[in-house]
Amino acid sequence: MGIGGCIIAFALGAIVTFGVNWHVHGVNMDVVGVILMVAGLLGLVTYASIFRRRRVYGAGRIEEVVEERRYNDGL
């Protein structure tokens, strides 16, 4: 789940928790909304942590690629 999916999950959870007044037999919609918000927030924190780690470790590294070709003329 990317950053967009995390934000959408959080927004849907907030809408279900605070914006609608649905009643489904056997399902507490407030709990479903809170679970969606928590999942979106955890996904966003995880994504940001991984992205930050890539930037910190990847920005300072300089990789040098050396290519060597050998030709054999059949000698």
C-alpha positions, 0 to 999 in steps of 0.5 A: 500500500503506497502513500495514496492508499494509506491516506485513502484508508485513513480518510475512509475510516474517518468518514465511517467513524464520524460522518455516517450513521449506519447501523449494520446488524452485528458490526460496530461501524465506529470500530471499523472506522477506527481500525481503518484509521489506525491501519492507514496511519501505521501504513503511512508511518511505515512508508515514511520510515522506509522512504527516509531510510532509502534517502539517508543511505542512498544519497551519500553513496556513489557507485562506480561501475567499471566495465571491461571487455576482452576480445579474442581474435581467435589466436 
